[in-house]
């Protein structure tokens, strides 16, 4: 019995050493990628971090911000730095599902034989930017969101697998609502994070202005490959999570639901709260954030830092609450105070 215990302890120590070695190797690559993106995208450190967290966790992100804040540049830079094939689709009201996922065309060979051939759409890329996703019709939105969820598309009764890894970074203008089709709550829930892109500070805007108008504009360098990103995504799921972090996630998510909350503000103002997918998202993203920072496991600070990006698009306020000036952000702040 003592020998078996010793062997088991030795195996656990070996696995722990292997995990630490992988973290040092891949974590260093991730931090180098973070620095490479930051050398091109100025004054948006939180946006860069949350975008990297999304990719490391294997999810999709909704970038919300007014035009001109380098959202397109961010996606292009991420694709170059991480070695991913990247494409961009500008969503418009007349965009059809086939314009995104592809379609079958009838071809005739030299011998006169006719056959159908599938032509892939832009969704067949590893990093897709869906620009102004709320401008497309619900039918087109659902086609993309189905691809995001299943990792494949169906055309003429046949399935076509998307490349791996596959990530969508969709943008949305929070101010312009004319001629748009707001994403339903069930579709918003498919996005791992909602990343709010704000204006840069004065120093960052000055640096941006000088760098982007000179003849020697910085170009991002490739730091990782798609295979290394997939390895990092696997590693993220292996990071241990302490019981205190698990409990904190449950406390925040369950307190955000009117049906299970003991907060009067939530019961009074929240129409519907985050579902179990929010708990899963917080768990994964906290692990990814710990890997970026070079830590062996996530902490309560990770839960607080990621609560807003994970929860804000998974909660809705009652009409009376919105009319009274209550915001989702203020409710999330109350939830975070439960574990502070």
Secondary structure, DSSP 8 states (H G I E B T S, - for coil): -HHHHHHHHHHHHHHHHHHHHHHHHHHHHHHHHHHHHHTTS-S-HHHHHHHHHHHHTT--EEEE--TTSSHHHHHHHHHHHHT--EEEEE--TT--HHHHHEEEEEEE-TTS-EEEEEEE-TTSSSEEEEETGGGS-HHHHHHHHHHHHHSEEEETTEEEE--SS-EEEEEE-SS--TT-----HHHHTTSSEEEE-----HHHHHHHHHHHTSSS---------HHHHHHHHHHHTTS---HHHHHHHHHHHHHTSTTT---HHHHHHEEE---HHHHHHHHHHHHHHHHHHT-SS--HHHHHHHHHHHHGGG-EE-HHHHHTT--HHHHHHHHHTTT-
